[in-house]
Amino acid sequence: MAEEFKQWEYRVQTVGSLWSGVKADQLEQLLNEWGEEGWEVVSTHIIENANKINVIAKRLLSPATKRLRSMPSQN
């Protein structure tokens, strides 16, 4: 029997501000919160001339999340 391939969900968040940049303690707190939720950082991207970074993370796509995404939005 063939092994099922893994499905991932991704999260991208911009951290920092033009005036204060990225503060290490705030970034550490964010990463710890994400880690508790099962997210793993896979990349960062510096936004030039903005003192900000994009943090990109992934985690395994759960059956519950798949169901939520397949449901029509309720407006």
Backbone as JSON Lines, residues from 0, in Angstrom:
{"i":0,"aa":"M","n":[0.84,-1.18,0.0],"ca":[0.0,0.0,0.0],"c":[0.89,1.24,0.0]}
{"i":1,"aa":"A","n":[0.58,2.18,-0.84],"ca":[1.38,3.39,-0.95],"c":[1.18,4.29,0.27]}
{"i":2,"aa":"E","n":[2.24,4.93,0.67],"ca":[2.17,5.84,1.81],"c":[1.45,7.12,1.38]}
{"i":3,"aa":"E","n":[0.54,7.6,2.24],"ca":[-0.16,8.85,1.96],"c":[0.83,10.0,2.05]}
{"i":4,"aa":"F","n":[0.69,10.97,1.15],"ca":[1.58,12.11,1.22],"c":[1.06,13.08,2.28]}
{"i":5,"aa":"K","n":[1.98,13.79,2.89],"ca":[1.62,14.74,3.94],"c":[1.03,16.0,3.32]}
{"i":6,"aa":"Q","n":[0.04,16.54,4.0],"ca":[-0.55,17.81,3.58],"c":[-0.25,18.84,4.66]}
{"i":7,"aa":"W","n":[0.09,20.03,4.22],"ca":[0.5,21.09,5.14],"c":[-0.43,22.28,5.03]}
{"i":8,"aa":"E","n":[-0.48,23.05,6.11],"ca":[-1.08,24.37,6.05],"c":[0.03,25.36,6.39]}
{"i":9,"aa":"Y","n":[-0.08,26.56,5.86],"ca":[0.98,27.55,6.01],"c":[0.44,28.82,6.66]}
{"i":10,"aa":"R","n":[1.35,29.53,7.29],"ca":[1.01,30.77,7.97],"c":[2.12,31.77,7.67]}
{"i":11,"aa":"V","n":[1.73,33.0,7.34],"ca":[2.7,34.07,7.08],"c":[2.29,35.28,7.92]}
{"i":12,"aa":"Q","n":[3.24,35.83,8.65],"ca":[2.94,37.02,9.44],"c":[4.1,37.99,9.33]}
{"i":13,"aa":"T","n":[3.77,39.27,9.19],"ca":[4.78,40.32,9.17],"c":[5.03,40.79,10.59]}
{"i":14,"aa":"V","n":[6.31,40.88,10.97],"ca":[6.7,41.25,12.32],"c":[7.59,42.48,12.24]}
{"i":15,"aa":"G","n":[7.39,43.42,13.18],"ca":[8.22,44.62,13.24],"c":[7.45,45.84,12.8]}
{"i":16,"aa":"S","n":[8.12,46.98,12.89],"ca":[7.52,48.23,12.44],"c":[8.62,49.15,11.92]}
{"i":17,"aa":"L","n":[8.21,50.09,11.12],"ca":[9.17,51.01,10.52],"c":[9.97,51.73,11.59]}
{"i":18,"aa":"W","n":[9.32,52.08,12.7],"ca":[9.97,52.89,13.73],"c":[10.82,52.08,14.69]}
{"i":19,"aa":"S","n":[10.36,50.87,15.06],"ca":[11.09,50.14,16.09],"c":[11.74,48.85,15.61]}
{"i":20,"aa":"G","n":[11.5,48.47,14.37],"ca":[12.11,47.24,13.87],"c":[11.51,46.01,14.52]}
{"i":21,"aa":"V","n":[12.27,44.93,14.51],"ca":[11.83,43.67,15.08],"c":[12.49,43.52,16.45]}
{"i":22,"aa":"K","n":[11.68,43.47,17.48],"ca":[12.2,43.3,18.83],"c":[12.34,41.8,19.14]}
{"i":23,"aa":"A","n":[13.52,41.4,19.6],"ca":[13.81,39.98,19.82],"c":[12.84,39.35,20.8]}
{"i":24,"aa":"D","n":[12.48,40.05,21.89],"ca":[11.6,39.45,22.89],"c":[10.19,39.23,22.33]}
{"i":25,"aa":"Q","n":[9.71,40.16,21.49],"ca":[8.39,39.99,20.88],"c":[8.41,38.85,19.86]}
{"i":26,"aa":"L","n":[9.48,38.76,19.09],"ca":[9.61,37.68,18.12],"c":[9.68,36.33,18.83]}
{"i":27,"aa":"E","n":[10.44,36.26,19.91],"ca":[10.55,35.03,20.68],"c":[9.19,34.6,21.24]}
{"i":28,"aa":"Q","n":[8.43,35.55,21.76],"ca":[7.1,35.25,22.29],"c":[6.19,34.7,21.19]}
{"i":29,"aa":"L","n":[6.2,35.35,20.02],"ca":[5.4,34.9,18.89],"c":[5.78,33.47,18.48]}
{"i":30,"aa":"L","n":[7.08,33.22,18.35],"ca":[7.54,31.89,17.94],"c":[7.19,30.82,18.96]}
{"i":31,"aa":"N","n":[7.27,31.14,20.24],"ca":[6.88,30.19,21.28],"c":[5.39,29.88,21.21]}
{"i":32,"aa":"E","n":[4.56,30.91,20.97],"ca":[3.12,30.69,20.83],"c":[2.83,29.8,19.63]}
{"i":33,"aa":"W","n":[3.48,30.09,18.52],"ca":[3.28,29.27,17.32],"c":[3.73,27.83,17.57]}
{"i":34,"aa":"G","n":[4.86,27.66,18.26],"ca":[5.37,26.32,18.56],"c":[4.37,25.52,19.39]}
{"i":35,"aa":"E","n":[3.73,26.17,20.34],"ca":[2.72,25.51,21.17],"c":[1.51,25.07,20.34]}
{"i":36,"aa":"E","n":[1.27,25.78,19.23],"ca":[0.14,25.46,18.35],"c":[0.55,24.47,17.26]}
{"i":37,"aa":"G","n":[1.81,24.04,17.27],"ca":[2.27,23.04,16.3],"c":[2.9,23.61,15.04]}
{"i":38,"aa":"W","n":[3.1,24.94,14.98],"ca":[3.71,25.56,13.81],"c":[5.22,25.45,13.87]}
{"i":39,"aa":"E","n":[5.84,25.24,12.72],"ca":[7.3,25.2,12.59],"c":[7.72,26.25,11.57]}
{"i":40,"aa":"V","n":[8.6,27.17,11.97],"ca":[9.07,28.19,11.05],"c":[9.95,27.54,9.99]}
{"i":41,"aa":"V","n":[9.65,27.84,8.72],"ca":[10.42,27.26,7.63],"c":[11.24,28.32,6.89]}
{"i":42,"aa":"S","n":[10.88,29.6,7.08],"ca":[11.61,30.64,6.38],"c":[11.29,32.0,6.97]}
{"i":43,"aa":"T","n":[12.19,32.93,6.74],"ca":[11.94,34.34,7.05],"c":[12.38,35.15,5.84]}
{"i":44,"aa":"H","n":[11.78,36.3,5.7],"ca":[12.11,37.17,4.57],"c":[12.18,38.6,5.07]}
{"i":45,"aa":"I","n":[13.31,39.24,4.91],"ca":[13.47,40.63,5.33],"c":[12.78,41.55,4.31]}
{"i":46,"aa":"I","n":[11.96,42.46,4.83],"ca":[11.33,43.45,3.96],"c":[12.23,44.68,3.96]}
{"i":47,"aa":"E","n":[12.86,44.91,2.83],"ca":[13.86,45.98,2.74],"c":[13.26,47.35,3.04]}
{"i":48,"aa":"N","n":[14.04,48.18,3.74],"ca":[13.7,49.55,4.07],"c":[12.42,49.7,4.88]}
{"i":49,"aa":"A","n":[11.99,48.63,5.57],"ca":[10.78,48.72,6.38],"c":[11.0,48.25,7.82]}
{"i":50,"aa":"N","n":[12.19,47.74,8.14],"ca":[12.47,47.2,9.47],"c":[11.49,46.11,9.88]}
{"i":51,"aa":"K","n":[11.06,45.31,8.92],"ca":[10.1,44.24,9.17],"c":[10.6,42.95,8.54]}
{"i":52,"aa":"I","n":[10.05,41.83,9.03],"ca":[10.33,40.54,8.41],"c":[9.01,39.78,8.27]}
{"i":53,"aa":"N","n":[8.94,38.96,7.24],"ca":[7.85,38.0,7.11],"c":[8.35,36.68,7.7]}
{"i":54,"aa":"V","n":[7.54,36.1,8.55],"ca":[7.85,34.8,9.14],"c":[6.89,33.79,8.52]}
{"i":55,"aa":"I","n":[7.43,32.73,7.95],"ca":[6.63,31.72,7.25],"c":[6.75,30.41,8.03]}
{"i":56,"aa":"A","n":[5.6,29.81,8.36],"ca":[5.59,28.58,9.14],"c":[4.63,27.58,8.51]}
{"i":57,"aa":"K","n":[4.8,26.31,8.91],"ca":[3.9,25.26,8.42],"c":[3.6,24.3,9.55]}
{"i":58,"aa":"R","n":[2.49,23.58,9.4],"ca":[2.16,22.47,10.28],"c":[1.31,21.49,9.49]}
{"i":59,"aa":"L","n":[1.26,20.26,9.97],"ca":[0.45,19.26,9.29],"c":[-1.0,19.7,9.26]}
{"i":60,"aa":"L","n":[-1.63,19.5,8.14],"ca":[-3.04,19.85,7.97],"c":[-3.87,18.79,8.67]}
{"i":61,"aa":"S","n":[-4.64,19.22,9.66],"ca":[-5.45,18.28,10.45],"c":[-6.78,17.99,9.75]}
{"i":62,"aa":"P","n":[-7.39,16.84,10.05],"ca":[-8.72,16.54,9.49],"c":[-9.74,17.62,9.84]}
{"i":63,"aa":"A","n":[-9.66,18.18,11.06],"ca":[-10.61,19.23,11.46],"c":[-10.44,20.48,10.6]}
{"i":64,"aa":"T","n":[-9.2,20.87,10.34],"ca":[-8.95,22.04,9.51],"c":[-9.4,21.79,8.07]}
{"i":65,"aa":"K","n":[-9.18,20.58,7.56],"ca":[-9.64,20.24,6.21],"c":[-11.16,20.41,6.12]}
{"i":66,"aa":"R","n":[-11.89,19.92,7.14],"ca":[-13.35,20.04,7.14],"c":[-13.77,21.51,7.15]}
{"i":67,"aa":"L","n":[-13.13,22.3,8.01],"ca":[-13.49,23.72,8.08],"c":[-13.27,24.44,6.75]}
{"i":68,"aa":"R","n":[-12.18,24.1,6.09],"ca":[-11.86,24.75,4.81],"c":[-12.8,24.3,3.68]}
{"i":69,"aa":"S","n":[-13.38,23.12,3.83],"ca":[-14.27,22.63,2.77],"c":[-15.7,23.11,2.96]}
{"i":70,"aa":"M","n":[-16.0,23.69,4.11],"ca":[-17.35,24.18,4.36],"c":[-17.54,25.54,3.69]}
{"i":71,"aa":"P","n":[-18.73,25.77,3.11],"ca":[-18.99,27.09,2.52],"c":[-18.99,28.16,3.61]}
{"i":72,"aa":"S","n":[-18.49,29.34,3.26],"ca":[-18.47,30.42,4.25],"c":[-19.9,30.81,4.6]}
{"i":73,"aa":"Q","n":[-20.06,31.2,5.84],"ca":[-21.38,31.55,6.33],"c":[-21.46,33.05,6.5]}
{"i":74,"aa":"N","n":[-21.99,33.74,5.51],"ca":[-22.1,35.21,5.55],"c":[-23.47,35.62,5.99]}
